[in-house]
Amino acid sequence: MKCPYCLEDNDRVLDSRASQDGFTIRRRRECLGCRRRYTTYERIEATVKIVKKDGSRESFDHAKMKRGLEKACWKRPISDEQLGGVIAAVENELEANFESEVESRHVGELVMEQLRNLDEVAYVRFASVYRQFKDVRDFVEELRPMLAAARKME
């Protein structure tokens, strides 16, 4: 690991911690050249390939999923830890149930399931893009089961 300050390739690890998602390790390091400290994050690389609608395949991209979730959760009371939990739950589900490939629609459904439990507004935002709603009727159809559940709770 090269020091981000002096670019020397000689450091020592002061502290290592596994994150809550189980896929990331945080390491606190000290450069033996300039003695400055910095933090690195190591992620386990997902082996599952995503099969897109057009048949193309791409590796699961943690950052791409995070960007999509951040858009859906914009200006909502959702922390980075909660977003990380959603991503970790989806990754865990993919690793547990799919060996090498999974269709993108399965990934989208898993994300929507997690968002439905986290924040209904973020869920509807994500669903509107993912399911490509054409008009307001599509929104109403998606909201109908949520509204029925809310009425039962009253």
PATIFI-623918 format. One record per residue: residue number from 1; residue in three letters; chain; x negated, y negated, z of N, C-alpha, C, CB in turn. Coordinates in steps of 0.05 Angstrom, whole numbers, plus 5000, padded with zeros to 4 digits. Glycine has a CB too. Layout:
// residues N
[NUM, 'ala', 'A', [X, Y, Z], [X, Y, Z], [X, Y, Z], [X, Y, Z]],
...
This chain:
// residues 154
[1, 'met', 'A', [4983, 5024, 5000], [5000, 5000, 5000], [4982, 4975, 5000], [5020, 5000, 5025]],
[2, 'lys', 'A', [4986, 4958, 4981], [4971, 4933, 4979], [4983, 4912, 4997], [4968, 4923, 4950]],
[3, 'cys', 'A', [4967, 4897, 5011], [4976, 4875, 5028], [4987, 4853, 5010], [4952, 4864, 5045]],
[4, 'pro', 'A', [5011, 4843, 5016], [5023, 4822, 4999], [5009, 4795, 5002], [5052, 4819, 5006]],
[5, 'tyr', 'A', [4991, 4793, 5022], [4977, 4767, 5027], [4949, 4766, 5014], [4975, 4762, 5057]],
[6, 'cys', 'A', [4933, 4787, 5020], [4906, 4787, 5009], [4901, 4808, 4988], [4886, 4791, 5032]],
[7, 'leu', 'A', [4921, 4825, 4983], [4921, 4846, 4962], [4901, 4868, 4968], [4915, 4834, 4936]],
[8, 'glu', 'A', [4890, 4870, 4992], [4872, 4892, 4999], [4889, 4917, 5003], [4856, 4885, 5026]],
[9, 'asp', 'A', [4877, 4939, 4995], [4891, 4965, 4997], [4882, 4981, 5021], [4886, 4981, 4971]],
[10, 'asn', 'A', [4885, 4969, 5044], [4876, 4982, 5069], [4893, 4971, 5092], [4846, 4977, 5074]],
[11, 'asp', 'A', [4912, 4988, 5101], [4929, 4979, 5123], [4934, 5002, 5142], [4956, 4969, 5112]],
[12, 'arg', 'A', [4948, 4996, 5164], [4956, 5017, 5182], [4985, 5013, 5189], [4938, 5017, 5208]],
[13, 'val', 'A', [4998, 5035, 5195], [5027, 5034, 5202], [5029, 5030, 5232], [5041, 5059, 5193]],
[14, 'leu', 'A', [5043, 5009, 5240], [5047, 5004, 5269], [5072, 5017, 5280], [5048, 4974, 5273]],
[15, 'asp', 'A', [5092, 5018, 5263], [5118, 5028, 5272], [5134, 5039, 5248], [5134, 5006, 5287]],
[16, 'ser', 'A', [5147, 5061, 5251], [5165, 5073, 5231], [5192, 5079, 5243], [5152, 5098, 5218]],
[17, 'arg', 'A', [5213, 5071, 5228], [5240, 5077, 5238], [5257, 5085, 5215], [5252, 5052, 5252]],
[18, 'ala', 'A', [5273, 5106, 5219], [5293, 5114, 5200], [5317, 5096, 5202], [5301, 5144, 5203]],
[19, 'ser', 'A', [5328, 5088, 5180], [5352, 5071, 5180], [5377, 5088, 5186], [5355, 5056, 5154]],
[20, 'gln', 'A', [5399, 5075, 5190], [5424, 5089, 5196], [5434, 5105, 5173], [5445, 5069, 5205]],
[21, 'asp', 'A', [5428, 5096, 5148], [5438, 5110, 5125], [5424, 5136, 5120], [5436, 5092, 5100]],
[22, 'gly', 'A', [5401, 5140, 5133], [5386, 5165, 5130], [5370, 5167, 5104], [5406, 5188, 5131]],
[23, 'phe', 'A', [5371, 5147, 5087], [5357, 5147, 5062], [5333, 5127, 5061], [5376, 5141, 5039]],
[24, 'thr', 'A', [5330, 5111, 5082], [5310, 5090, 5082], [5293, 5092, 5107], [5323, 5062, 5080]],
[25, 'ile', 'A', [5267, 5088, 5103], [5248, 5087, 5126], [5236, 5059, 5126], [5227, 5109, 5124]],
[26, 'arg', 'A', [5237, 5046, 5149], [5226, 5019, 5153], [5199, 5023, 5166], [5244, 5000, 5170]],
[27, 'arg', 'A', [5178, 5012, 5154], [5151, 5014, 5166], [5139, 4986, 5170], [5132, 5030, 5147]],
[28, 'arg', 'A', [5130, 4981, 5194], [5116, 4956, 5201], [5087, 4962, 5198], [5124, 4946, 5230]],
[29, 'arg', 'A', [5073, 4946, 5181], [5045, 4951, 5175], [5028, 4927, 5182], [5042, 4957, 5145]],
[30, 'glu', 'A', [5002, 4933, 5186], [4982, 4912, 5190], [4959, 4916, 5171], [4972, 4912, 5220]],
[31, 'cys', 'A', [4952, 4895, 5157], [4930, 4896, 5138], [4904, 4896, 5154], [4930, 4871, 5118]],
[32, 'leu', 'A', [4886, 4914, 5148], [4861, 4916, 5162], [4841, 4895, 5152], [4849, 4944, 5159]],
[33, 'gly', 'A', [4847, 4882, 5129], [4830, 4861, 5118], [4836, 4834, 5131], [4833, 4859, 5088]],
[34, 'cys', 'A', [4860, 4824, 5128], [4867, 4797, 5137], [4882, 4798, 5164], [4884, 4783, 5117]],
[35, 'arg', 'A', [4889, 4821, 5174], [4903, 4825, 5200], [4932, 4815, 5200], [4887, 4811, 5222]],
[36, 'arg', 'A', [4943, 4808, 5177], [4971, 4799, 5177], [4989, 4824, 5177], [4976, 4781, 5152]],
[37, 'arg', 'A', [5013, 4819, 5186], [5033, 4841, 5188], [5055, 4837, 5167], [5044, 4844, 5216]],
[38, 'tyr', 'A', [5066, 4859, 5158], [5088, 4858, 5139], [5104, 4884, 5141], [5078, 4855, 5110]],
[39, 'thr', 'A', [5128, 4883, 5130], [5146, 4906, 5132], [5151, 4918, 5104], [5173, 4898, 5144]],
[40, 'thr', 'A', [5151, 4944, 5102], [5158, 4958, 5077], [5182, 4976, 5083], [5134, 4973, 5066]],
[41, 'tyr', 'A', [5196, 4982, 5061], [5219, 5000, 5062], [5214, 5022, 5042], [5246, 4985, 5057]],
[42, 'glu', 'A', [5218, 5047, 5051], [5215, 5069, 5033], [5243, 5082, 5030], [5194, 5090, 5043]],
[43, 'arg', 'A', [5251, 5088, 5005], [5277, 5100, 5000], [5273, 5127, 4988], [5294, 5082, 4981]],
[44, 'ile', 'A', [5289, 5146, 4995], [5290, 5172, 4983], [5303, 5168, 4956], [5304, 5193, 5001]],
[45, 'glu', 'A', [5291, 5178, 4935], [5302, 5175, 4908], [5324, 5196, 4903], [5280, 5177, 4887]],
[46, 'ala', 'A', [5346, 5186, 4895], [5369, 5204, 4889], [5362, 5220, 4863], [5395, 5188, 4885]],
[47, 'thr', 'A', [5369, 5245, 4864], [5363, 5262, 4841], [5387, 5265, 4822], [5354, 5289, 4850]],
[48, 'val', 'A', [5410, 5255, 4831], [5434, 5258, 4815], [5435, 5238, 4792], [5459, 5254, 4833]],
[49, 'lys', 'A', [5442, 5248, 4769], [5445, 5231, 4745], [5475, 5224, 4742], [5435, 5245, 4719]],
[50, 'ile', 'A', [5480, 5199, 4734], [5508, 5190, 4730], [5514, 5193, 4700], [5511, 5160, 4739]],
[51, 'val', 'A', [5536, 5206, 4693], [5544, 5209, 4666], [5565, 5187, 4660], [5557, 5238, 4660]],
[52, 'lys', 'A', [5557, 5168, 4643], [5574, 5145, 4637], [5597, 5153, 4619], [5558, 5122, 4625]],
[53, 'lys', 'A', [5617, 5135, 4615], [5640, 5140, 4598], [5632, 5147, 4569], [5659, 5116, 4598]],
[54, 'asp', 'A', [5610, 5134, 4560], [5601, 5138, 4532], [5584, 5163, 4529], [5586, 5114, 4522]],
[55, 'gly', 'A', [5580, 5178, 4551], [5564, 5203, 4550], [5535, 5199, 4557], [5566, 5215, 4524]],
[56, 'ser', 'A', [5526, 5174, 4559], [5498, 5169, 4566], [5493, 5176, 4596], [5490, 5140, 4560]],
[57, 'arg', 'A', [5469, 5181, 4602], [5462, 5188, 4630], [5441, 5168, 4641], [5451, 5217, 4631]],
[58, 'glu', 'A', [5444, 5162, 4667], [5424, 5145, 4680], [5422, 5154, 4709], [5432, 5115, 4678]],
[59, 'ser', 'A', [5399, 5148, 4720], [5394, 5155, 4748], [5412, 5138, 4766], [5365, 5152, 4756]],
[60, 'phe', 'A', [5420, 5150, 4789], [5436, 5134, 4808], [5419, 5110, 4817], [5443, 5152, 4833]],
[61, 'asp', 'A', [5431, 5087, 4816], [5417, 5062, 4823], [5429, 5049, 4847], [5418, 5042, 4798]],
[62, 'his', 'A', [5415, 5052, 4869], [5424, 5041, 4895], [5429, 5010, 4893], [5403, 5046, 4917]],
[63, 'ala', 'A', [5411, 4996, 4880], [5413, 4967, 4878], [5437, 4959, 4861], [5387, 4955, 4865]],
[64, 'lys', 'A', [5443, 4974, 4840], [5466, 4968, 4822], [5492, 4971, 4838], [5466, 4986, 4797]],
[65, 'met', 'A', [5494, 4992, 4854], [5518, 4996, 4870], [5521, 4974, 4890], [5517, 5023, 4884]],
[66, 'lys', 'A', [5499, 4965, 4902], [5500, 4944, 4922], [5509, 4918, 4909], [5472, 4940, 4935]],
[67, 'arg', 'A', [5499, 4912, 4885], [5508, 4887, 4872], [5538, 4888, 4866], [5493, 4884, 4845]],
[68, 'gly', 'A', [5548, 4910, 4857], [5577, 4913, 4852], [5594, 4909, 4877], [5583, 4939, 4839]],
[69, 'leu', 'A', [5584, 4921, 4899], [5598, 4919, 4925], [5597, 4890, 4935], [5587, 4938, 4945]],
[70, 'glu', 'A', [5574, 4877, 4932], [5572, 4849, 4941], [5592, 4831, 4926], [5543, 4839, 4937]],
[71, 'lys', 'A', [5596, 4836, 4901], [5615, 4821, 4886], [5644, 4825, 4896], [5614, 4827, 4856]],
[72, 'ala', 'A', [5650, 4851, 4901], [5677, 4857, 4911], [5681, 4846, 4939], [5681, 4888, 4911]],
[73, 'cys', 'A', [5660, 4844, 4955], [5663, 4836, 4983], [5656, 4806, 4987], [5645, 4852, 5000]],
[74, 'trp', 'A', [5653, 4791, 4965], [5646, 4763, 4967], [5665, 4748, 4984], [5644, 4750, 4939]],
[75, 'lys', 'A', [5655, 4733, 5003], [5671, 4716, 5022], [5690, 4733, 5039], [5686, 4695, 5006]],
[76, 'arg', 'A', [5683, 4758, 5044], [5699, 4775, 5061], [5682, 4780, 5087], [5707, 4802, 5047]],
[77, 'pro', 'A', [5695, 4785, 5109], [5680, 4789, 5134], [5668, 4817, 5136], [5699, 4785, 5158]],
[78, 'ile', 'A', [5649, 4822, 5117], [5636, 4848, 5116], [5606, 4844, 5118], [5644, 4863, 5089]],
[79, 'ser', 'A', [5594, 4858, 5136], [5565, 4855, 5141], [5549, 4872, 5121], [5558, 4862, 5170]],
[80, 'asp', 'A', [5523, 4865, 5120], [5505, 4881, 5104], [5503, 4910, 5114], [5477, 4869, 5103]],
[81, 'glu', 'A', [5506, 4914, 5140], [5505, 4941, 5151], [5529, 4957, 5142], [5504, 4939, 5182]],
[82, 'gln', 'A', [5553, 4944, 5141], [5577, 4957, 5132], [5574, 4965, 5102], [5601, 4939, 5135]],
[83, 'leu', 'A', [5563, 4947, 5086], [5558, 4953, 5058], [5538, 4977, 5055], [5547, 4929, 5043]],
[84, 'gly', 'A', [5518, 4976, 5072], [5498, 4998, 5072], [5511, 5024, 5079], [5476, 4992, 5091]],
[85, 'gly', 'A', [5531, 5023, 5098], [5545, 5047, 5106], [5562, 5058, 5083], [5563, 5041, 5129]],
[86, 'val', 'A', [5574, 5040, 5067], [5590, 5049, 5044], [5572, 5063, 5024], [5605, 5025, 5031]],
[87, 'ile', 'A', [5549, 5050, 5018], [5530, 5062, 4999], [5520, 5089, 5009], [5507, 5042, 4993]],
[88, 'ala', 'A', [5513, 5090, 5034], [5502, 5115, 5046], [5523, 5137, 5044], [5493, 5110, 5075]],
[89, 'ala', 'A', [5548, 5130, 5050], [5569, 5150, 5049], [5573, 5161, 5021], [5596, 5139, 5059]],
[90, 'val', 'A', [5572, 5143, 5001], [5574, 5152, 4973], [5550, 5169, 4966], [5577, 5128, 4955]],
[91, 'glu', 'A', [5526, 5160, 4973], [5502, 5175, 4966], [5502, 5203, 4979], [5477, 5160, 4975]],
[92, 'asn', 'A', [5511, 5204, 5004], [5512, 5230, 5019], [5532, 5248, 5005], [5520, 5225, 5048]],
[93, 'glu', 'A', [5554, 5238, 4997], [5575, 5254, 4983], [5564, 5264, 4957], [5600, 5237, 4979]],
[94, 'leu', 'A', [5551, 5247, 4942], [5539, 5256, 4916], [5519, 5278, 4920], [5527, 5232, 4901]],
[95, 'glu', 'A', [5500, 5274, 4939], [5479, 5293, 4944], [5491, 5320, 4954], [5459, 5282, 4964]],
[96, 'ala', 'A', [5512, 5318, 4970], [5524, 5343, 4981], [5540, 5358, 4961], [5541, 5336, 5005]],
[97, 'asn', 'A', [5554, 5345, 4942], [5573, 5358, 4925], [5565, 5361, 4895], [5598, 5344, 4926]],
[98, 'phe', 'A', [5544, 5347, 4887], [5536, 5348, 4859], [5506, 5354, 4858], [5543, 5322, 4844]],
[99, 'glu', 'A', [5499, 5374, 4842], [5471, 5382, 4841], [5454, 5364, 4823], [5469, 5411, 4832]],
[100, 'ser', 'A', [5463, 5360, 4798], [5446, 5345, 4780], [5460, 5322, 4767], [5434, 5363, 4759]],
[101, 'glu', 'A', [5486, 5325, 4760], [5501, 5304, 4746], [5528, 5300, 4758], [5503, 5311, 4716]],
[102, 'val', 'A', [5538, 5276, 4756], [5565, 5269, 4765], [5576, 5248, 4746], [5566, 5259, 4795]],
[103, 'glu', 'A', [5602, 5250, 4739], [5614, 5230, 4722], [5618, 5204, 4737], [5641, 5241, 4711]],
[104, 'ser', 'A', [5615, 5183, 4723], [5616, 5156, 4736], [5644, 5152, 4749], [5611, 5134, 4715]],
[105, 'arg', 'A', [5665, 5164, 4738], [5691, 5160, 4750], [5692, 5172, 4778], [5713, 5174, 4733]],
[106, 'his', 'A', [5678, 5194, 4783], [5676, 5205, 4811], [5663, 5185, 4830], [5661, 5232, 4811]],
[107, 'val', 'A', [5642, 5172, 4820], [5628, 5153, 4837], [5646, 5129, 4843], [5602, 5143, 4822]],
[108, 'gly', 'A', [5660, 5119, 4823], [5679, 5097, 4827], [5701, 5104, 4846], [5692, 5089, 4800]],
[109, 'glu', 'A', [5711, 5128, 4845], [5732, 5137, 4863], [5722, 5139, 4892], [5744, 5164, 4855]],
[110, 'leu', 'A', [5697, 5148, 4895], [5685, 5150, 4922], [5681, 5122, 4933], [5658, 5164, 4920]],
[111, 'val', 'A', [5672, 5103, 4917], [5669, 5075, 4926], [5696, 5064, 4934], [5655, 5058, 4904]],
[112, 'met', 'A', [5716, 5068, 4918], [5742, 5057, 4924], [5754, 5069, 4950], [5762, 5062, 4901]],
[113, 'glu', 'A', [5749, 5094, 4954], [5758, 5107, 4979], [5745, 5094, 5004], [5752, 5137, 4979]],
[114, 'gln', 'A', [5719, 5089, 5002], [5705, 5076, 5024], [5714, 5048, 5028], [5675, 5076, 5018]],
[115, 'leu', 'A', [5718, 5033, 5006], [5727, 5005, 5008], [5756, 5003, 5019], [5726, 4991, 4982]],
[116, 'arg', 'A', [5773, 5022, 5012], [5800, 5022, 5022], [5801, 5023, 5052], [5816, 5046, 5010]],
[117, 'asn', 'A', [5782, 5038, 5064], [5781, 5040, 5093], [5767, 5016, 5106], [5766, 5065, 5101]],
[118, 'leu', 'A', [5751, 5002, 5090], [5735, 4979, 5101], [5750, 4953, 5099], [5709, 4977, 5086]],
[119, 'asp', 'A', [5760, 4946, 5075], [5773, 4920, 5071], [5791, 4922, 5046], [5751, 4898, 5067]],
[120, 'glu', 'A', [5817, 4917, 5050], [5836, 4920, 5028], [5832, 4901, 5006], [5864, 4917, 5039]],
[121, 'val', 'A', [5823, 4876, 5012], [5819, 4856, 4991], [5795, 4865, 4974], [5814, 4828, 5004]],
[122, 'ala', 'A', [5773, 4873, 4987], [5750, 4882, 4972], [5757, 4907, 4955], [5727, 4889, 4991]],
[123, 'tyr', 'A', [5774, 4924, 4966], [5783, 4948, 4951], [5798, 4939, 4926], [5801, 4965, 4969]],
[124, 'val', 'A', [5817, 4921, 4928], [5832, 4912, 4905], [5814, 4898, 4884], [5855, 4893, 4913]],
[125, 'arg', 'A', [5795, 4882, 4894], [5776, 4869, 4875], [5760, 4890, 4860], [5757, 4850, 4891]],
[126, 'phe', 'A', [5750, 4910, 4874], [5734, 4930, 4861], [5751, 4946, 4842], [5721, 4949, 4882]],
[127, 'ala', 'A', [5775, 4954, 4850], [5793, 4970, 4834], [5801, 4954, 4808], [5818, 4977, 4850]],
[128, 'ser', 'A', [5805, 4928, 4811], [5813, 4913, 4787], [5792, 4913, 4765], [5819, 4884, 4795]],
[129, 'val', 'A', [5767, 4913, 4773], [5745, 4915, 4754], [5741, 4943, 4745], [5719, 4903, 4765]],
[130, 'tyr', 'A', [5740, 4962, 4764], [5734, 4990, 4758], [5756, 5002, 4740], [5732, 5006, 4783]],
[131, 'arg', 'A', [5781, 4996, 4746], [5803, 5008, 4731], [5812, 4990, 4708], [5827, 5013, 4749]],
[132, 'gln', 'A', [5799, 4967, 4705], [5804, 4949, 4683], [5834, 4941, 4681], [5794, 4961, 4657]],
[133, 'phe', 'A', [5844, 4929, 4702], [5872, 4920, 4702], [5877, 4901, 4679], [5879, 4907, 4729]],
[134, 'lys', 'A', [5898, 4906, 4665], [5905, 4889, 4642], [5923, 4865, 4649], [5919, 4906, 4620]],
[135, 'asp', 'A', [5941, 4870, 4668], [5960, 4849, 4676], [5968, 4852, 4705], [5984, 4848, 4657]],
[136, 'val', 'A', [5987, 4836, 4713], [5995, 4836, 4741], [6009, 4861, 4749], [6013, 4812, 4747]],
[137, 'arg', 'A', [6022, 4875, 4730], [6036, 4900, 4736], [6016, 4921, 4746], [6050, 4910, 4711]],
[138, 'asp', 'A', [5992, 4921, 4734], [5971, 4940, 4743], [5964, 4934, 4772], [5947, 4938, 4725]],
[139, 'phe', 'A', [5962, 4909, 4780], [5957, 4902, 4808], [5979, 4912, 4826], [5954, 4871, 4811]],
[140, 'val', 'A', [6003, 4907, 4818], [6027, 4915, 4834], [6027, 4946, 4838], [6053, 4906, 4821]],
[141, 'glu', 'A', [6021, 4961, 4817], [6020, 4990, 4819], [5998, 4999, 4838], [6015, 5002, 4791]],
[142, 'glu', 'A', [5976, 4985, 4838], [5954, 4993, 4856], [5961, 4985, 4885], [5928, 4979, 4848]],
[143, 'leu', 'A', [5975, 4963, 4889], [5982, 4954, 4916], [6006, 4968, 4928], [5988, 4924, 4915]],
[144, 'arg', 'A', [6023, 4980, 4911], [6048, 4992, 4921], [6043, 5012, 4944], [6061, 5006, 4898]],
[145, 'pro', 'A', [6024, 5031, 4942], [6020, 5050, 4964], [6010, 5035, 4989], [6001, 5072, 4956]],
[146, 'met', 'A', [5993, 5015, 4986], [5983, 5000, 5009], [6005, 4985, 5023], [5960, 4981, 5001]],
[147, 'leu', 'A', [6023, 4973, 5008], [6045, 4958, 5019], [6064, 4977, 5034], [6060, 4942, 4998]],
[148, 'ala', 'A', [6069, 5000, 5022], [6087, 5020, 5035], [6075, 5029, 5061], [6091, 5044, 5017]],
[149, 'ala', 'A', [6048, 5034, 5062], [6035, 5042, 5087], [6037, 5020, 5108], [6006, 5050, 5082]],
[150, 'ala', 'A', [6034, 4995, 5099], [6036, 4972, 5118], [6063, 4970, 5130], [6028, 4946, 5104]],
[151, 'arg', 'A', [6084, 4975, 5113], [6112, 4973, 5124], [6117, 4995, 5144], [6132, 4976, 5101]],
[152, 'lys', 'A', [6105, 5018, 5141], [6109, 5040, 5160], [6097, 5034, 5186], [6098, 5066, 5149]],
[153, 'met', 'A', [6075, 5018, 5186], [6061, 5011, 5210], [6076, 4990, 5226], [6032, 5002, 5204]],
[154, 'glu', 'A', [6094, 4975, 5213], [6108, 4953, 5227], [6129, 4963, 5246], [6121, 4935, 5207]],
